[in-house]
Amino acid sequence: MRAARAGSVTAVCTPVRTGRTLSTWLIQITDDQGRPTASARLTTMTLSPTQ
């Protein structure tokens, strides 16, 4: 990983696992030259509305 000091960065979010209620996503951020600058893993819970 390295710092992006100038230019723009691009983030790509890819599903790792998508279930009925839990989903896990991998987020990869690269600089203008395609070099990795950061990465993150995000887990979300999908709730159904109560009736």
VENJOTA-V226901 format. One record per residue. N is the residue number from 1. RES is the residue in one small letter. PHI is phi in radians with two decimals (999 if undefined). BURIAL is I if it has 9 or more other ideal C-beta (glycine too) atoms within 8 Angstrom, else O. Layout:
BEGIN
n: (N;N)
res: (RES;RES)
phi: (PHI;PHI)
burial: (BURIAL;BURIAL)
END
This chain:
BEGIN
n: (1;2;3;4;5;6;7;8;9;10;11;12;13;14;15;16;17;18;19;20;21;22;23;24;25;26;27;28;29;30;31;32;33;34;35;36;37;38;39;40;41;42;43;44;45;46;47;48;49;50;51)
res: (m;r;a;a;r;a;g;s;v;t;a;v;c;t;p;v;r;t;g;r;t;l;s;t;w;l;i;q;i;t;d;d;q;g;r;p;t;a;s;a;r;l;t;t;m;t;l;s;p;t;q)
phi: (999;-2.57;-1.45;-1.74;-1.61;-2.65;1.49;-2.07;-2.10;-2.18;-1.95;-2.14;-1.89;-2.12;-1.24;-1.61;-2.64;-2.15;-1.94;-1.20;-2.12;-2.02;-2.33;-2.11;-2.21;-1.91;-1.98;-2.08;-2.01;-2.21;-1.57;-1.03;-1.67;1.44;-1.45;-1.18;-2.01;-2.85;-2.59;-2.62;-2.11;-2.14;-2.03;-2.14;-2.03;-1.76;-1.84;-1.54;-1.17;-1.41;-2.01)
burial: (O;O;O;I;O;O;O;O;I;O;O;O;O;O;I;O;O;O;O;O;O;I;I;I;I;I;I;I;I;I;I;O;O;O;O;I;I;O;I;O;I;O;O;O;O;O;O;O;O;O;O)
END
